[in-house]
Amino acid sequence: MSTRDPSDLLERLDLKAYEATALTHLLSAGRTTAPDISEATGIPKARIYGVLDSLADFGYIEVYPGRPKEYQPKSPEEILERAKENRRQEYEQSRKEIEDMRGEFLSEFGPRYEQAGEDLSPTAELFYVVDVGDPSESETRQLYASAEAHVHVITNSFEYFDGVEPAFSDAVDSVDADVLFLHPRHLPEEKREKQAAVVGRLLDQYPSVGVHFSEERLPWRGTFVDPSMEYDSGKAIFLVEERDVPNHKRQAAITENGSFVAGMKRYFDLVWEYESTGEYPR
């Protein structure tokens, strides 16, 4: 077992210190009473019942009536699954609250924004940028959510797939999607393994998604959605390939310029048709 304080792990599930301490003890002691937990952990008797009620509300423990009541922890696997469900419910509640304020928010701030835009230079910026990592993954998830017809991904190994998969999964239920990988011979061993794992998941779980492998190195990578050859739609996030610059020091560019996104689509189609293979390289 690890030498670090196990309650630190539980606090990462958004538990307060006393809650993490009590649950840590229960996971070691099994079914027991509030006075016993208080004595074993040092949690004040005046606080212990409130702490245990919170753990029960989270769904992490079971309460058995009696005099005194007894408390039993759920299994670590059940606790993790309940933590995921709790966060999903929090997200859905937050999403509902934001949607409920949509009308009031847009009526208040829409005219302000439009007025400010009228006062700006008529020359629109082609790009804005975000840091690579959590910010760029968040923007990518937003792209997936906004897609109405097509999602196109150009990537080396799709190593960030875990961070965007829920949004990707939702998108491919209703839109077409293609992923263009770099051929694994251009990747170091570690990234080849990561790519193989992601490709396997795509082929197994998302059979409708097109998968190809570029025979040549890719000058940029990113995601773009809903390109139009009329240049009137589309949005993209991408970064130019710079092999000597680590991702944590880089920024990704975001554009809603329809002409630029159409150009990205032309490049994608040419590589897909003439410089890539649909067979997984062995």
C-alpha positions as CSV (number, residue, x, y, z in Angstrom):
1,M,0.0,0.0,0.0
2,S,1.0,3.6,-0.6
3,T,2.7,5.5,2.2
4,R,0.7,8.7,1.5
5,D,-2.4,9.7,3.4
6,P,-5.3,7.8,1.6
7,S,-7.7,10.6,2.5
8,D,-5.9,12.7,0.0
9,L,-7.4,10.5,-2.7
10,L,-10.9,10.9,-1.3
11,E,-10.6,14.7,-1.1
12,R,-10.1,14.6,-4.9
13,L,-13.7,13.4,-5.0
14,D,-14.7,16.8,-3.6
15,L,-15.0,15.5,0.0
16,K,-14.2,17.8,2.9
17,A,-11.4,16.8,5.3
18,Y,-13.7,15.2,7.9
19,E,-15.7,13.4,5.3
20,A,-12.5,12.0,3.7
21,T,-11.2,11.0,7.1
22,A,-14.4,9.2,8.1
23,L,-14.7,7.4,4.8
24,T,-11.0,6.3,4.9
25,H,-11.7,4.8,8.4
26,L,-14.9,3.1,7.2
27,L,-13.1,1.5,4.3
28,S,-10.6,0.0,6.7
29,A,-12.9,-0.8,9.6
30,G,-16.1,-1.9,7.8
31,R,-19.5,-1.6,9.4
32,T,-19.4,0.4,12.6
33,T,-21.1,3.2,14.6
34,A,-20.7,7.0,14.7
35,P,-19.2,7.1,18.2
36,D,-16.6,4.5,17.2
37,I,-15.7,6.5,14.1
38,S,-15.5,9.7,16.2
39,E,-13.2,8.0,18.7
40,A,-11.0,6.4,16.1
41,T,-10.6,9.4,13.9
42,G,-10.7,12.4,16.3
43,I,-13.7,13.9,14.4
44,P,-15.7,15.8,17.1
45,K,-18.9,14.0,18.3
46,A,-20.8,17.1,17.5
47,R,-19.8,16.9,13.9
48,I,-19.7,13.1,13.2
49,Y,-23.4,12.6,12.4
50,G,-23.4,15.5,9.9
51,V,-20.3,14.1,8.3
52,L,-21.9,10.7,8.0
53,D,-25.1,12.1,6.6
54,S,-23.1,13.9,3.9
55,L,-21.4,10.6,3.0
56,A,-24.8,8.9,2.8
57,D,-26.2,11.7,0.6
58,F,-23.2,11.3,-1.8
59,G,-24.1,7.5,-1.9
60,Y,-20.7,6.4,-0.6
61,I,-22.0,4.6,2.5
62,E,-25.1,2.7,3.6
63,V,-27.0,3.5,6.9
64,Y,-28.6,0.8,9.0
65,P,-31.2,1.8,11.6
66,G,-30.8,0.9,15.2
67,R,-29.7,2.2,18.5
68,P,-27.1,3.2,17.6
69,K,-27.2,3.4,13.8
70,E,-24.5,1.6,12.0
71,Y,-22.6,2.8,8.9
72,Q,-21.0,0.6,6.2
73,P,-19.0,1.8,3.2
74,K,-19.7,0.8,-0.3
75,S,-16.9,-0.8,-2.3
76,P,-14.2,1.4,-3.8
77,E,-15.6,0.6,-7.3
78,E,-19.1,1.6,-6.3
79,I,-17.8,4.8,-4.7
80,L,-16.0,5.8,-7.9
81,E,-19.1,5.1,-10.0
82,R,-21.3,7.1,-7.7
83,A,-18.7,10.0,-7.8
84,K,-19.0,10.0,-11.6
85,E,-22.8,10.0,-11.4
86,N,-22.7,12.8,-8.8
87,R,-20.6,14.9,-11.1
88,R,-22.8,14.1,-14.1
89,Q,-25.9,15.3,-12.1
90,E,-24.0,18.4,-11.0
91,Y,-23.2,19.1,-14.7
92,E,-26.7,18.6,-15.8
93,Q,-28.0,20.8,-13.1
94,S,-25.5,23.5,-14.0
95,R,-26.4,23.1,-17.7
96,K,-30.1,23.5,-16.9
97,E,-29.5,26.6,-14.8
98,I,-27.5,28.2,-17.6
99,E,-30.2,27.3,-20.2
100,D,-32.9,28.7,-17.9
101,M,-31.1,32.1,-17.9
102,R,-30.5,32.1,-21.7
103,G,-33.4,34.4,-22.7
104,E,-32.6,37.0,-20.0
105,F,-28.9,36.8,-20.6
106,L,-29.1,37.2,-24.4
107,S,-31.6,40.1,-24.2
108,E,-29.4,41.9,-21.7
109,F,-26.0,41.4,-23.3
110,G,-26.8,40.7,-26.9
111,P,-27.5,44.4,-27.8
112,R,-24.4,45.5,-25.8
113,Y,-22.2,43.1,-27.7
114,E,-23.7,44.1,-31.1
115,Q,-23.2,47.8,-30.3
116,A,-19.6,47.2,-29.3
117,G,-19.0,45.3,-32.5
118,E,-20.3,48.2,-34.6
119,D,-17.7,50.5,-32.9
120,L,-14.8,48.2,-33.9
121,S,-12.7,48.2,-37.0
122,P,-14.5,46.4,-39.9
123,T,-11.4,44.2,-40.4
124,A,-12.1,41.0,-38.5
125,E,-9.3,38.9,-37.0
126,L,-8.7,35.6,-38.8
127,F,-7.6,33.7,-35.6
128,Y,-7.6,33.8,-31.9
129,V,-5.5,31.4,-29.8
130,V,-5.7,29.2,-26.7
131,D,-3.1,27.3,-24.8
132,V,-2.6,23.6,-25.8
133,G,-3.9,21.3,-23.1
134,D,-7.1,21.7,-21.1
135,P,-8.1,25.0,-23.0
136,S,-7.6,23.5,-26.4
137,E,-9.4,20.3,-25.4
138,S,-12.3,22.3,-24.1
139,E,-12.5,24.2,-27.4
140,T,-12.4,20.9,-29.3
141,R,-15.3,19.5,-27.3
142,Q,-17.2,22.7,-28.2
143,L,-16.5,22.0,-31.9
144,Y,-17.9,18.5,-31.6
145,A,-21.0,19.8,-29.9
146,S,-21.6,22.5,-32.5
147,A,-21.1,20.2,-35.5
148,E,-24.2,19.8,-37.7
149,A,-22.9,17.7,-40.5
150,H,-19.2,16.8,-40.5
151,V,-16.3,16.4,-38.2
152,H,-12.7,16.1,-39.5
153,V,-9.7,15.3,-37.4
154,I,-6.0,15.5,-38.4
155,T,-3.8,14.0,-35.7
156,N,-0.6,12.2,-35.0
157,S,-1.8,9.7,-32.5
158,F,-5.0,11.3,-31.1
159,E,-3.3,11.1,-27.7
160,Y,-5.9,13.5,-26.2
161,F,-8.8,11.3,-27.2
162,D,-9.6,10.3,-23.6
163,G,-10.2,14.0,-22.8
164,V,-12.7,14.6,-25.6
165,E,-14.2,11.1,-26.2
166,P,-17.6,11.8,-24.5
167,A,-18.2,14.8,-26.8
168,F,-16.8,12.9,-29.8
169,S,-19.2,10.0,-29.1
170,D,-22.2,12.3,-28.9
171,A,-21.2,14.0,-32.2
172,V,-20.7,10.8,-34.2
173,D,-24.2,9.7,-33.3
174,S,-25.6,12.4,-35.6
175,V,-22.8,13.6,-37.9
176,D,-20.2,12.1,-40.2
177,A,-16.7,11.9,-38.9
178,D,-13.3,11.1,-40.4
179,V,-9.9,10.9,-38.6
180,L,-6.7,11.2,-40.5
181,F,-3.8,9.8,-38.5
182,L,-0.1,10.1,-39.2
183,H,1.4,6.8,-40.4
184,P,2.9,5.1,-37.4
185,R,6.3,4.7,-39.0
186,H,6.7,8.5,-38.4
187,L,6.0,8.1,-34.7
188,P,8.2,7.2,-31.8
189,E,7.4,3.8,-30.1
190,E,5.4,5.3,-27.2
191,K,3.2,7.3,-29.6
192,R,2.8,4.3,-31.9
193,E,1.4,2.3,-29.0
194,K,-0.9,5.1,-28.0
195,Q,-2.1,5.5,-31.6
196,A,-2.7,1.7,-31.9
197,A,-4.9,1.8,-28.8
198,V,-6.9,4.7,-30.0
199,V,-7.4,3.3,-33.4
200,G,-8.5,0.0,-31.9
201,R,-11.2,1.8,-29.9
202,L,-12.4,3.8,-32.9
203,L,-12.7,0.7,-35.1
204,D,-14.4,-1.3,-32.3
205,Q,-16.7,1.4,-30.7
206,Y,-17.2,3.8,-33.6
207,P,-17.4,1.8,-36.8
208,S,-19.1,4.6,-38.7
209,V,-16.0,6.8,-38.3
210,G,-13.6,6.8,-41.3
211,V,-10.0,6.2,-40.4
212,H,-7.0,6.8,-42.7
213,F,-3.2,7.0,-42.2
214,S,-1.2,9.7,-44.0
215,E,1.9,8.3,-45.7
216,E,3.6,11.8,-45.5
217,R,4.2,13.9,-42.4
218,L,1.4,16.3,-41.6
219,P,2.3,20.0,-41.5
220,W,-0.6,20.7,-39.0
221,R,-3.1,18.9,-36.9
222,G,-6.4,19.8,-35.3
223,T,-10.2,19.5,-35.8
224,F,-12.5,21.3,-38.2
225,V,-16.3,21.0,-38.6
226,D,-18.9,21.8,-41.2
227,P,-16.7,23.2,-44.0
228,S,-18.5,24.7,-47.0
229,M,-17.3,25.2,-50.5
230,E,-19.4,28.4,-50.5
231,Y,-17.1,29.6,-47.8
232,D,-20.0,30.6,-45.5
233,S,-19.6,28.2,-42.6
234,G,-17.1,26.1,-40.7
235,K,-14.9,26.4,-37.6
236,A,-11.5,24.9,-36.8
237,I,-8.9,24.5,-34.1
238,F,-5.4,23.6,-35.2
239,L,-1.7,24.0,-34.5
240,V,1.2,24.0,-36.9
241,E,3.6,21.1,-36.5
242,E,6.7,22.2,-34.6
243,R,8.6,19.1,-33.5
244,D,11.1,20.8,-31.3
245,V,8.4,22.7,-29.3
246,P,6.6,20.7,-26.5
247,N,2.8,20.9,-26.4
248,H,2.7,22.6,-23.0
249,K,4.6,25.6,-24.5
250,R,2.3,25.9,-27.5
251,Q,-0.9,27.6,-28.5
252,A,-3.7,26.4,-30.8
253,A,-5.3,28.7,-33.3
254,I,-9.1,28.9,-33.7
255,T,-10.8,30.3,-36.7
256,E,-14.4,30.7,-37.9
257,N,-13.3,32.0,-41.3
258,G,-15.3,30.0,-43.9
259,S,-12.7,30.4,-46.6
260,F,-9.9,29.2,-44.4
261,V,-11.9,26.1,-43.2
262,A,-12.8,25.3,-46.8
263,G,-9.0,25.3,-47.6
264,M,-8.4,22.9,-44.8
265,K,-11.1,20.6,-46.2
266,R,-9.4,20.7,-49.6
267,Y,-6.1,19.7,-48.1
268,F,-7.8,17.0,-46.0
269,D,-9.5,15.5,-49.1
270,L,-6.3,15.5,-51.2
271,V,-4.3,13.7,-48.5
272,W,-7.2,11.3,-47.7
273,E,-7.6,10.3,-51.4
274,Y,-4.0,10.3,-52.7
275,E,-1.5,10.2,-49.8
276,S,-3.1,7.9,-47.2
277,T,-4.2,4.4,-46.7
278,G,-7.3,3.0,-45.0
279,E,-5.6,-0.2,-43.9
280,Y,-4.1,-0.2,-40.5
281,P,-0.3,-0.4,-41.0
282,R,1.2,-3.5,-39.4
